[in-house]
Amino acid sequence: MTENILTLTNVTKKFGKQYALTNVSLTVKKGDIYGLIGRNGSGKTTIMKLITDLSKESSGGEIVLLGNRKGTKEYQESLQRSGAVIESPAAYNKLTAYQNMKIMCIQKGIHDFSVIDEVLGFVNLAETGKKKFKNFSLGMKQRLGIAMALVSDPDFLILDEPINGLDPIAIIEFRGILERINRERNTTIIISSHILTELYQVSNRFGFINEGKMIQEISKEEFDNLVTKSILVDVEEPKKAAMILRENQVTDFEVTNENLIRIFDEQVEIKEINKLLVQNDILVNQIQKQEHSLEDYFTDLVSKTTNTKTDIVGGK
């Protein structure tokens, strides 16, 4: 049985009379890169702050991290075995990467400073020299935050919206670093974002949260098995096209409106369908492959619980 690194069970958080979280439950298993997906203001950062003990639950519920329940003295031991970057890296503007790392080592009780060069190299910041943190690019700042979180070689890493605002090249670099942390350092990760393209690329499990409520947890494998892939064909004569498809053993399809046919048979290729229809004198206006993206999936989930628009970016 896979070990649970983090569990939240029926956790609630209120700010005044406003509920930020309502009976939220989630499970992060050892080895996961767990993508916490939600719109801005959905409760992602609140969850991170509760896990790291920067905030307290309002009533009931339970948080267990690395086998220890929050509220016990042992929970602090679990936090010592964890690293976190929440909202923004906590670094000093006038200090270099090395100097910021040295302060973090001292705070963590680490006396062997050789770890600093090793970790800075791991996140591609070995050549920053005397450059001060205030002059770093956003991508460099985020990577230093990761380095500071890794200095104690944590078993668990908590990342709150680390890719927001990064340019495409920085995002790709950041993705590679996360995958290496997970694979080479055997570190379990929970990462929140509303940029679903990237979460799909790196995560093996997802938790969907909306308006402070966890609406679903699903593995990447389960998601891929659920989504419907199809070929969408825009034709001038859909009835005749449907007859031709049936005559050629293509039966798993539906005519969706006046001119559109959606074919679900994954063994059929676009070029074969196009050739078949054209050879039978059926005008094909457009033909394309469609996939139900992570963005589409989340939007469908949200639509069942709210009528407001989502502010998520990107798909599968």
VOBA-1610 file (N, C-alpha, C; in pm, whole numbers, padded with zeros to 5 digits, always signed):
BEGIN
Met+00084-00120+00000Met+00000+00000+00000Met+00088+00125+00000Thr+00053+00222-00085Thr+00131+00345-00096Thr+00112+00432+00028Glu+00223+00482+00079Glu+00219+00565+00200Glu+00158+00702+00170Asn+00071+00748+00261Asn+00016+00883+00250Asn+00112+00983+00312Ile+00154+01081+00235Ile+00242+01186+00286Ile+00160+01296+00355Leu+00046+01328+00297Leu-00041+01433+00352Leu-00187+01393+00337Thr-00264+01411+00444Thr-00409+01396+00434Thr-00477+01513+00503Leu-00576+01568+00438Leu-00668+01663+00499Leu-00804+01596+00504Thr-00867+01602+00620Thr-00998+01538+00637Thr-01096+01639+00694Asn-01194+01678+00612Asn-01302+01769+00654Asn-01248+01897+00721Val-01152+01960+00654Val-01091+02082+00708Val-01171+02205+00666Thr-01200+02291+00763Thr-01277+02412+00739Thr-01200+02533+00788Lys-01207+02643+00711Lys-01142+02767+00750Lys-01234+02884+00721Lys-01254+02969+00824Lys-01337+03088+00810Lys-01254+03213+00838Phe-01283+03319+00764Phe-01230+03451+00793Phe-01351+03538+00825Gly-01372+03562+00955Gly-01495+03629+00996Gly-01613+03538+00971Lys-01708+03585+00893Lys-01825+03503+00860Lys-01810+03434+00725Gln-01698+03462+00657Gln-01676+03408+00523Gln-01599+03276+00528Tyr-01654+03173+00463Tyr-01587+03044+00456Tyr-01485+03045+00342Ala-01357+03024+00376Ala-01253+03009+00274Ala-01242+02864+00231Leu-01263+02771+00325Leu-01264+02628+00298Leu-01380+02565+00372Thr-01446+02469+00309Thr-01557+02399+00372Thr-01538+02248+00359Asn-01508+02184+00472Asn-01495+02038+00476Asn-01407+01981+00364Val-01289+02038+00350Val-01198+01995+00244Val-01121+01870+00286Ser-01122+01771+00199Ser-01044+01649+00219Ser-00958+01625+00096Leu-00833+01587+00117Leu-00745+01550+00006Leu-00636+01457+00057Thr-00577+01383-00036Thr-00470+01289-00002Thr-00357+01301-00102Val-00235+01321-00051Val-00114+01322-00133Val-00034+01198-00096Lys-00007+01114-00195Lys+00064+00989-00171Lys+00214+01005-00197Lys+00292+00919-00135Lys+00437+00924-00153Lys+00473+00911-00300Gly+00559+01002-00347Gly+00602+01001-00486Gly+00517+01086-00579Asp+00405+01137-00529Asp+00317+01220-00612Asp+00381+01353-00648Ile+00343+01403-00766Ile+00341+01547-00792Ile+00193+01579-00803Tyr+00140+01634-00697Tyr-00005+01653-00684Tyr-00039+01795-00727Gly-00117+01806-00835Gly-00157+01937-00885Gly-00288+01982-00822Leu-00282+02091-00744Leu-00402+02147-00682Leu-00456+02256-00774Ile-00571+02231-00832Ile-00625+02314-00939Ile-00745+02393-00888Gly-00745+02522-00916Gly-00859+02604-00878Gly-00843+02746-00928Arg-00954+02816-00937Arg-00950+02957-00978Arg-00883+03040-00870Asn-00846+03163-00905Asn-00796+03255-00803Asn-00902+03273-00695Gly-00861+03264-00569Gly-00955+03282-00460Gly-01033+03157-00423Ser-00996+03042-00481Ser-01072+02920-00455Ser-01033+02852-00324Gly-00918+02892-00267Gly-00875+02833-00140Gly-00742+02761-00145Lys-00672+02768-00260Lys-00546+02695-00275Lys-00441+02743-00175Thr-00421+02875-00168Thr-00320+02930-00077Thr-00359+02905+00068Thr-00486+02912+00099Thr-00533+02884+00236Thr-00494+02744+00278Ile-00510+02647+00188Ile-00470+02508+00217Ile-00322+02501+00246Met-00241+02567+00164Met-00096+02565+00184Met-00058+02624+00320Lys-00123+02733+00357Lys-00092+02798+00485Lys-00136+02712+00603Leu-00244+02639+00589Leu-00287+02549+00695Leu-00187+02435+00712Ile-00139+02380+00601Ile-00044+02270+00607Ile+00084+02314+00677Thr+00132+02434+00644Thr+00260+02482+00698Thr+00244+02550+00833Asp+00124+02547+00890Asp+00096+02603+01023Asp+00109+02754+01027Leu+00096+02819+00911Leu+00090+02965+00907Leu-00052+03014+00936Ser-00146+02920+00940Ser-00285+02952+00970Ser-00346+02833+01043Lys-00451+02859+01117Lys-00518+02756+01197Lys-00655+02724+01138Glu-00694+02597+01150Glu-00828+02558+01108Glu-00931+02626+01197Ser-01052+02642+01145Ser-01156+02710+01222Ser-01237+02615+01308Ser-01259+02494+01258Ser-01339+02399+01336Ser-01320+02258+01283Gly-01308+02164+01377Gly-01302+02022+01339Gly-01193+01993+01238Gly-01209+01884+01170Gly-01116+01844+01066Gly-00981+01799+01120Glu-00900+01744+01031Glu-00771+01691+01071Glu-00672+01703+00956Ile-00550+01742+00990Ile-00440+01747+00894Ile-00330+01656+00946Val-00287+01560+00864Val-00180+01468+00901Val-00070+01480+00797Leu+00049+01517+00841Leu+00164+01536+00753Leu+00276+01443+00794Leu+00321+01361+00700Leu+00429+01266+00724Leu+00405+01184+00852Gly+00280+01144+00870Gly+00243+01056+00979Gly+00209+01124+01110Asn+00222+01256+01118Asn+00195+01329+01243Asn+00078+01425+01226Arg-00009+01426+01326Arg-00130+01508+01321Arg-00101+01650+01366Lys-00156+01746+01292Lys-00140+01886+01328Lys-00201+01910+01465Gly-00129+01989+01547Gly-00172+02014+01684Gly-00090+01939+01785Thr-00008+01845+01737Thr+00083+01771+01825Thr+00224+01826+01809Lys+00310+01801+01908Lys+00448+01850+01898Lys+00523+01779+01786Glu+00481+01658+01754Glu+00546+01582+01646Glu+00523+01647+01509Tyr+00416+01727+01499Tyr+00385+01790+01370Tyr+00499+01884+01329Gln+00562+01947+01427Gln+00675+02036+01397Gln+00791+01957+01336Glu+00805+01832+01377Glu+00908+01746+01316Glu+00875+01722+01169Ser+00748+01705+01140Ser+00706+01687+01001Ser+00734+01812+00919Leu+00711+01928+00978Leu+00738+02053+00908Leu+00888+02069+00881Gln+00972+02019+00973Gln+01116+02026+00953Gln+01159+01938+00836Arg+01079+01837+00806Arg+01109+01748+00693Arg+01041+01794+00565Ser+00984+01915+00569Ser+00913+01970+00454Ser+00976+02102+00412Gly+00957+02137+00287Gly+00998+02267+00236Gly+00879+02335+00172Ala+00878+02468+00170Ala+00762+02537+00116Ala+00801+02671+00054Val+00732+02706-00054Val+00737+02841-00112Val+00592+02883-00130Ile+00548+02975-00044Ile+00408+03019-00046Ile+00402+03166-00083Glu+00328+03195-00189Glu+00305+03330-00241Glu+00429+03388-00308Ser+00542+03398-00238Ser+00666+03446-00299Ser+00784+03402-00213Pro+00903+03385-00275Pro+01019+03343-00197Pro+01054+03444-00088Ala+01084+03396+00031Ala+01118+03483+00145Ala+01268+03506+00147Ala+01315+03592+00054Ala+01458+03620+00042Ala+01484+03769+00065Tyr+01609+03799+00100Tyr+01648+03938+00126Tyr+01696+04002-00004Asn+01637+04117-00038Asn+01664+04184-00166Asn+01810+04221-00186Lys+01878+04261-00080Lys+02014+04314-00092Lys+02121+04206-00079Leu+02080+04081-00067Leu+02175+03972-00054Leu+02181+03889-00182Thr+02292+03821-00201Thr+02309+03731-00316Thr+02236+03600-00291Ala+02233+03515-00393Ala+02172+03384-00377Ala+02244+03305-00268Tyr+02378+03306-00272Tyr+02456+03231-00174Tyr+02429+03282-00033Gln+02426+03416-00016Gln+02403+03474+00117Gln+02265+03439+00170Asn+02164+03443+00084Asn+02029+03403+00126Asn+02025+03256+00165Met+02095+03175+00090Met+02099+03032+00121Met+02171+03007+00253Lys+02275+03083+00280Lys+02350+03066+00405Lys+02262+03098+00525Ile+02183+03204+00514Ile+02090+03239+00622Ile+01989+03127+00644Met+01939+03070+00535Met+01844+02960+00546Met+01908+02840+00614Cys+02034+02812+00581Cys+02105+02701+00646Cys+02114+02723+00797Ile+02150+02844+00836Ile+02162+02877+00978Ile+02028+02859+01048Gln+01920+02905+00983Gln+01786+02892+01042Gln+01747+02745+01057Lys+01793+02662+00964Lys+01759+02520+00967Lys+01857+02438+01051Gly+01961+02505+01106Gly+02059+02433+01186Gly+02156+02350+01105Ile+02177+02390+00979Ile+02268+02318+00889Ile+02404+02388+00893His+02508+02315+00930His+02641+02375+00947His+02735+02344+00830Asp+02699+02249+00748Asp+02780+02216+00632Asp+02731+02298+00512Phe+02799+02409+00486Phe+02754+02501+00382Phe+02784+02452+00240Ser+02848+02337+00228Ser+02873+02283+00094Ser+02743+02249+00022Val+02637+02230+00100Val+02506+02201+00041Val+02457+02317-00044Ile+02503+02439-00013Ile+02455+02557-00084Ile+02491+02550-00232Asp+02619+02524-00262Asp+02661+02517-00402Asp+02592+02402-00475Glu+02573+02291-00403Glu+02507+02175-00465Glu+02364+02208-00506Val+02290+02272-00416Val+02150+02302-00444Val+02137+02414-00546Leu+02222+02517-00537Leu+02218+02625-00636Leu+02246+02570-00776Gly+02337+02476-00785Gly+02363+02412-00913Gly+02245+02333-00962Phe+02176+02268-00871Phe+02060+02185-00905Phe+01950+02269-00970Val+01934+02395-00923Val+01827+02481-00978Val+01881+02582-01079Asn+02002+02557-01128Asn+02063+02640-01232Asn+02088+02785-01189Leu+02136+02802-01066Leu+02171+02935-01017Leu+02317+02941-00968Ala+02398+02850-01016Ala+02536+02842-00968Ala+02621+02961-01012Glu+02581+03029-01120Glu+02665+03134-01177Glu+02615+03275-01145Thr+02534+03292-01043Thr+02478+03426-01014Thr+02578+03517-00943Gly+02680+03460-00881Gly+02788+03539-00821Gly+02739+03644-00723Lys+02778+03770-00748Lys+02746+03880-00657Lys+02614+03951-00691Lys+02543+03898-00786Lys+02415+03958-00824Lys+02316+03948-00709Lys+02253+04059-00674Lys+02161+04063-00561Lys+02022+04014-00602Phe+01951+03961-00504Phe+01818+03904-00527Phe+01724+04005-00594Lys+01735+04133-00558Lys+01644+04234-00613Lys+01662+04251-00764Asn+01778+04209-00815Asn+01805+04221-00958Asn+01781+04090-01034Phe+01729+03990-00965Phe+01697+03863-01030Phe+01572+03878-01117Ser+01564+03799-01223Ser+01439+03787-01297Ser+01339+03710-01211Leu+01212+03714-01250Leu+01110+03641-01173Leu+01141+03492-01171Gly+01186+03438-01284Gly+01220+03297-01289Gly+01334+03262-01195Met+01436+03348-01188Met+01548+03326-01097Met+01502+03333-00951Lys+01414+03427-00922Lys+01362+03440-00785Lys+01288+03314-00743Gln+01207+03261-00834Gln+01132+03140-00802Gln+01225+03021-00785Arg+01330+03014-00865Arg+01425+02904-00852Arg+01505+02915-00722Leu+01535+03038-00679Leu+01602+03053-00550Leu+01509+03010-00437Gly+01381+03042-00450Gly+01284+02996-00351Gly+01284+02845-00340Ile+01290+02778-00455Ile+01297+02631-00456Ile+01425+02585-00387Ala+01536+02649-00420Ala+01665+02611-00360Ala+01662+02625-00208Met+01604+02733-00160Met+01595+02755-00015Met+01508+02649+00051Ala+01404+02606-00022Ala+01317+02501+00032Ala+01384+02364+00030Leu+01482+02346-00060Leu+01548+02216-00075Leu+01670+02201+00014Val+01713+02309+00081Val+01840+02307+00151Val+01847+02198+00259Ser+01733+02162+00316Ser+01731+02059+00420Ser+01694+01922+00364Asp+01696+01910+00229Asp+01664+01782+00163Asp+01529+01728+00211Pro+01420+01803+00190Pro+01290+01765+00245Pro+01229+01643+00178Asp+01144+01574+00251Asp+01066+01463+00195Asp+00944+01515+00120Phe+00901+01635+00153Phe+00777+01690+00098Phe+00799+01837+00064Leu+00752+01878-00054Leu+00770+02015-00101Leu+00634+02075-00133Ile+00609+02195-00081Ile+00481+02264-00095Ile+00504+02391-00177Leu+00440+02400-00294Leu+00463+02512-00385Leu+00331+02578-00421Asp+00321+02706-00389Asp+00197+02781-00413Asp+00216+02874-00532Glu+00150+02842-00643Glu+00150+02923-00765Glu+00292+02962-00809Pro+00385+02868-00821Pro+00524+02906-00850Pro+00549+02947-00995Ile+00459+02914-01087Ile+00485+02943-01228Ile+00408+03065-01279Asn+00328+03127-01194Asn+00253+03243-01238Asn+00347+03357-01275Gly+00326+03414-01392Gly+00406+03528-01435Gly+00535+03492-01506Leu+00569+03363-01510Leu+00692+03324-01577Leu+00673+03321-01729Asp+00781+03353-01802Asp+00773+03344-01947Asp+00784+03197-01989Pro+00750+03165-02115Pro+00747+03025-02157Pro+00877+02949-02135Ile+00992+03015-02160Ile+01120+02947-02141Ile+01143+02916-01994Ala+01110+03013-01907Ala+01127+02992-01762Ala+01035+02881-01712Ile+00915+02872-01769Ile+00821+02767-01729Ile+00875+02629-01765Ile+00930+02617-01885Ile+00987+02489-01927Ile+01102+02449-01835Glu+01188+02546-01802Glu+01301+02519-01712Glu+01251+02477-01574Phe+01149+02548-01526Phe+01092+02519-01395Phe+01032+02379-01393Arg+00964+02343-01502Arg+00905+02209-01512Arg+01011+02101-01500Gly+01123+02120-01569Gly+01231+02023-01563Gly+01288+02009-01422Ile+01300+02121-01351Ile+01352+02117-01215Ile+01257+02040-01124Leu+01127+02063-01137Leu+01030+01991-01055Leu+01038+01840-01079Glu+01047+01802-01206Glu+01054+01660-01238Glu+01180+01597-01179Arg+01292+01670-01183Arg+01417+01618-01126Arg+01409+01609-00973Ile+01346+01708-00910Ile+01329+01704-00764Ile+01252+01578-00725Asn+01146+01553-00799Asn+01060+01437-00770Asn+01132+01306-00797Arg+01203+01299-00909Arg+01265+01173-00952Arg+01399+01148-00884Glu+01486+01249-00883Glu+01623+01229-00835Glu+01635+01244-00684Arg+01553+01330-00624Arg+01563+01353-00479Arg+01452+01281-00402Asn+01366+01206-00476Asn+01258+01129-00415Asn+01169+01216-00327Thr+01140+01335-00376Thr+01061+01431-00301Thr+00917+01435-00352Thr+00822+01418-00263Thr+00680+01431-00297Thr+00646+01579-00302Ile+00562+01619-00399Ile+00535+01761-00421Ile+00385+01784-00431Ile+00339+01893-00369Ile+00206+01947-00397Ile+00227+02086-00454Ile+00168+02110-00570Ile+00186+02237-00640Ile+00050+02290-00683Ser+00024+02417-00652Ser-00103+02478-00690Ser-00082+02571-00808Ser-00183+02581-00891Ser-00178+02674-01004Ser-00314+02679-01071His-00334+02785-01152His-00451+02783-01240His-00405+02778-01386Ile-00274+02751-01408Ile-00222+02732-01542Ile-00220+02581-01569Leu-00328+02533-01627Leu-00350+02389-01633Leu-00260+02317-01732Thr-00212+02389-01834Thr-00121+02327-01929Thr-00001+02269-01858Glu+00058+02346-01769Glu+00178+02303-01700Glu+00150+02197-01594Leu+00039+02212-01522Leu+00006+02111-01422Leu-00016+01975-01488Tyr-00075+01975-01606Tyr-00094+01848-01676Tyr+00040+01786-01712Gln+00136+01870-01750Gln+00267+01820-01792Gln+00342+01752-01677Val+00331+01807-01554Val+00417+01758-01446Val+00347+01668-01345Ser+00215+01680-01330Ser+00145+01613-01220Ser+00102+01472-01257Asn+00097+01385-01156Asn+00042+01251-01177Asn-00094+01236-01110Arg-00129+01333-01022Arg-00262+01334-00961Arg-00309+01478-00951Phe-00443+01496-00954Phe-00502+01629-00949Phe-00610+01636-00842Gly-00619+01753-00779Gly-00730+01784-00691Gly-00795+01911-00741Phe-00926+01907-00764Phe-00999+02022-00817Phe-01077+02089-00704Ile-01045+02217-00679Ile-01112+02290-00572Ile-01183+02411-00631Asn-01304+02437-00582Asn-01382+02550-00630Asn-01462+02610-00515Glu-01448+02740-00497Glu-01521+02812-00392Glu-01503+02747-00256Gly-01378+02705-00229Gly-01345+02649-00098Gly-01389+02505-00076Lys-01434+02438-00181Lys-01478+02299-00168Lys-01402+02210-00266Met-01356+02096-00216Met-01288+01999-00303Met-01395+01924-00381Ile-01392+01939-00514Ile-01498+01879-00593Ile-01458+01745-00655Gln-01326+01720-00666Gln-01284+01588-00714Gln-01132+01572-00700Glu-01090+01448-00673Glu-00950+01408-00686Glu-00945+01298-00791Ile-00842+01303-00877Ile-00834+01207-00986Ile-00688+01191-01027Ser-00649+01071-01066Ser-00514+01050-01115Ser-00507+01091-01262Lys-00386+01117-01309Lys-00368+01153-01449Lys-00414+01038-01539Glu-00385+00916-01497Glu-00427+00799-01575Glu-00579+00791-01584Glu-00646+00815-01471Glu-00793+00813-01471Glu-00848+00923-01560Phe-00785+01041-01553Phe-00829+01153-01637Phe-00816+01117-01785Asp-00699+01063-01823Asp-00677+01028-01963Asp-00775+00923-02012Asn-00814+00832-01922Asn-00911+00729-01960Asn-01053+00783-01972Leu-01081+00891-01898Leu-01216+00949-01899Leu-01242+01039-02019Val-01139+01113-02061Val-01162+01213-02165Val-01193+01144-02297Thr-01275+01210-02375Thr-01319+01155-02502Thr-01242+01219-02617Lys-01167+01137-02690Lys-01096+01186-02807Lys-01181+01154-02930Ser-01182+01245-03026Ser-01267+01225-03143Ser-01213+01300-03263Ile-01267+01265-03380Ile-01239+01338-03504Ile-01367+01413-03540Leu-01356+01542-03557Leu-01472+01626-03589Leu-01467+01661-03738Val-01573+01624-03811Val-01577+01644-03955Val-01693+01737-03990Asp-01660+01844-04064Asp-01761+01938-04113Asp-01784+01907-04261Val-01903+01856-04295Val-01933+01813-04432Val-02061+01880-04483Glu-02074+01881-04616Glu-02192+01942-04677Glu-02312+01847-04676Glu-02286+01716-04679Glu-02395+01618-04685Glu-02378+01516-04572Pro-02417+01552-04449Pro-02393+01463-04334Pro-02465+01329-04343Lys-02585+01327-04398Lys-02658+01200-04408Lys-02587+01103-04502Lys-02544+01154-04616Lys-02471+01071-04712Lys-02337+01028-04652Ala-02271+01122-04582Ala-02142+01091-04519Ala-02158+00981-04415Ala-02266+00987-04338Ala-02291+00886-04235Ala-02311+00749-04299Met-02382+00747-04411Met-02406+00620-04481Met-02273+00561-04532Ile-02189+00647-04589Ile-02058+00602-04640Ile-01973+00546-04526Leu-01974+00615-04411Leu-01896+00568-04296Leu-01941+00430-04252Arg-02073+00410-04242Arg-02125+00279-04199Arg-02088+00170-04298Glu-02096+00201-04427Glu-02063+00102-04530Glu-01917+00060-04522Asn-01833+00145-04461Asn-01690+00116-04450Asn-01649+00082-04307Gln-01745+00028-04232Gln-01722-00024-04096Gln-01678+00082-03994Val-01710+00207-04021Val-01689+00311-03920Val-01826+00339-03859Thr-01851+00284-03740Thr-01986+00290-03682Thr-01994+00373-03553Asp-01879+00398-03490Asp-01882+00470-03362Asp-01873+00620-03387Phe-01986+00681-03424Phe-01990+00824-03452Phe-02129+00878-03424Glu-02140+01011-03424Glu-02270+01075-03410Glu-02274+01201-03496Val-02391+01231-03549Val-02413+01356-03621Val-02459+01457-03519Thr-02377+01560-03493Thr-02404+01650-03381Thr-02492+01769-03417Asn-02486+01815-03544Asn-02579+01918-03590Asn-02590+01908-03741Glu-02630+02015-03807Glu-02657+02008-03951Glu-02541+01954-04033Asn-02418+01997-04001Asn-02304+01962-04085Asn-02192+01886-04013Leu-02203+01868-03882Leu-02092+01811-03807Leu-02113+01664-03771Ile-02008+01585-03792Ile-02005+01445-03751Ile-01886+01426-03658Arg-01911+01364-03543Arg-01804+01337-03448Arg-01778+01186-03446Ile-01654+01148-03482Ile-01616+01008-03490Ile-01532+00972-03368Phe-01572+00866-03296Phe-01506+00830-03171Phe-01409+00712-03184Asp-01406+00647-03299Asp-01320+00532-03320Asp-01174+00578-03323Glu-01096+00542-03220Glu-00958+00588-03209Glu-00864+00517-03306Gln-00910+00410-03369Gln-00827+00338-03464Gln-00827+00402-03603Val-00920+00494-03624Val-00934+00559-03755Val-00849+00685-03758Glu-00780+00709-03869Glu-00697+00827-03884Glu-00768+00932-03968Ile-00732+01058-03944Ile-00795+01170-04014Ile-00780+01156-04166Lys-00660+01122-04210Lys-00635+01115-04355Lys-00721+01007-04421Glu-00750+00899-04347Glu-00832+00792-04402Glu-00977+00838-04418Ile-01029+00907-04317Ile-01166+00959-04324Ile-01180+01060-04435Asn-01085+01151-04444Asn-01089+01255-04546Asn-01086+01194-04686Lys-00997+01097-04706Lys-00986+01031-04837Lys-01115+00957-04872Leu-01173+00887-04775Leu-01295+00810-04798Leu-01410+00901-04841Leu-01427+01012-04773Leu-01538+01103-04804Leu-01517+01172-04938Val-01396+01219-04964Val-01368+01289-05090Val-01386+01195-05209Gln-01341+01070-05194Gln-01356+00973-05303Gln-01502+00943-05332Asn-01590+00968-05236Asn-01733+00947-05256Asn-01807+01077-05282Asp-01731+01177-05331Asp-01787+01306-05374Asp-01858+01381-05263Ile-01807+01370-05140Ile-01861+01447-05028Ile-01762+01558-04994Leu-01810+01681-05001Leu-01725+01796-04974Leu-01696+01806-04824Val-01567+01804-04789Val-01524+01818-04650Val-01478+01961-04628Asn-01553+02036-04548Asn-01516+02175-04519Asn-01401+02184-04419Gln-01403+02095-04322Gln-01299+02095-04219Gln-01296+01959-04149Ile-01177+01915-04114Ile-01163+01791-04038Ile-01049+01810-03939Gln-01073+01775-03813Gln-00971+01796-03711Gln-00990+01698-03595Lys-00879+01673-03525Lys-00883+01588-03407Lys-00912+01673-03286Gln-00999+01626-03200Gln-01033+01699-03079Gln-01005+01614-02955Glu-00954+01680-02850Glu-00930+01614-02722Glu-00993+01697-02612His-01050+01631-02516His-01109+01698-02400His-00994+01732-02306Ser-00959+01860-02295Ser-00842+01902-02218Ser-00872+01906-02069Leu-00764+01920-01990Leu-00779+01936-01845Leu-00859+02062-01815Glu-00839+02166-01895Glu-00915+02289-01878Glu-01064+02265-01900Asp-01097+02192-02008Asp-01236+02160-02037Asp-01298+02080-01922Tyr-01221+01983-01875Tyr-01270+01895-01769Tyr-01301+01975-01642Phe-01206+02063-01604Phe-01226+02144-01484Phe-01344+02239-01502Thr-01354+02299-01620Thr-01465+02391-01647Thr-01599+02319-01634Asp-01606+02195-01684Asp-01729+02117-01672Asp-01763+02090-01525Leu-01661+02056-01446Leu-01683+02031-01304Leu-01735+02156-01234Val-01670+02269-01264Val-01708+02395-01200Val-01850+02436-01238Ser-01887+02411-01364Ser-02019+02452-01412Ser-02132+02383-01336Lys-02101+02269-01275Lys-02202+02197-01198Lys-02226+02259-01061Thr-02130+02344-01016Thr-02141+02402-00882Thr-02152+02554-00881Thr-02123+02618-00996Thr-02130+02764-01002Thr-02157+02808-01144Asn-02212+02926-01158Asn-02239+02981-01290Asn-02136+03085-01331Thr-02036+03110-01245Thr-01936+03212-01276Thr-01832+03155-01371Lys-01764+03247-01442Lys-01661+03207-01537Lys-01532+03172-01466Thr-01457+03080-01526Thr-01328+03043-01468Thr-01219+03137-01519Asp-01109+03146-01446Asp-00995+03227-01489Asp-00872+03139-01494Ile-00886+03028-01566Ile-00777+02933-01581Ile-00715+02949-01718Val-00594+02901-01735Val-00520+02923-01858Val-00470+02791-01912Gly-00495+02766-02040Gly-00432+02651-02104Gly-00505+02521-02083Gly-00475+02424-02167Gly-00538+02293-02156Gly-00435+02184-02153Lys-00471+02071-02209Lys-00383+01953-02204Lys-00260+01974-02290
//
